[in-house]
């Protein structure tokens, strides 16, 4: 009888230890917030909202989207970094991150984040309204050389990717121009259409509806070869300007987020990117899919920061 009691006690003890493991909750246990570091309506916001939609549909999450524009991304980054490192606040951001850090506009370090996935990439383009007299980048540059600062040129963010592209074009084309920044890429196309700026450096998707409707004309694009999405737009390179680059969009979480949460996020992203809805969205938005995962993403961002910091210093933009 004493032996039987011992067996029962052992089983009960084993059950007590096994029960919590069996009941361990998987991430996420509560709604997840996607913090989009730009305003509503731009290409990054469109990406973030589609991602939220498909995380709910494909992974069964509950997701809300918060737009936190300002400070060249610093406001959105701060919103994530002031929260616990638990994966429940995911930063939706772009390659403007390294430009902001290199110029001191974003008061954080790359090491403050875990870079989980780069999901989109897209070139920059020089855009004008359809009623503009300019038919090519060469005509635009010739006008700017003859009329320094003669046109109002703008784009998303101060000191970001598109201003960097304009600066390189200015150096190669030997012209002068100011820069009118906007806190959301979607506002750039609206400012161009409204006559508030005369030309823009922008991702084509920022004004995709207007581009496809013929209301905005792209004078040059920063791809190596002509884009399959915009075959009628000449590259800057074929017009004599060595301007080849692209900007990524992706997600990150606060450094220190546990691997368990990160792995759950990665598995959910895999479900999103494998879905027909995502692939159709990418094609409709004219986006490439780099699909950099954590190690590759982190390495690429580090290289970009080093090269951009060196360029900005050489150009006299930073000390």
FENCORTA-V480595 format. One record per helix or strand of 2 or more residues. SS is the DSSP state (h for helix, s for strand). FROM is the first residue (numbers start at 1). TO is the last residue. If there is no record, write none. Layout:
BEGIN
SS;FROM;TO
SS;FROM;TO
END
This chain:
BEGIN
h;2;22
s;32;36
h;43;59
s;63;67
h;71;81
s;89;94
h;96;102
h;110;112
s;113;123
s;125;129
h;137;146
s;153;156
h;161;173
s;180;182
h;185;193
s;199;202
h;204;212
s;216;221
h;237;239
s;246;254
h;259;274
h;276;284
s;292;293
h;294;314
END
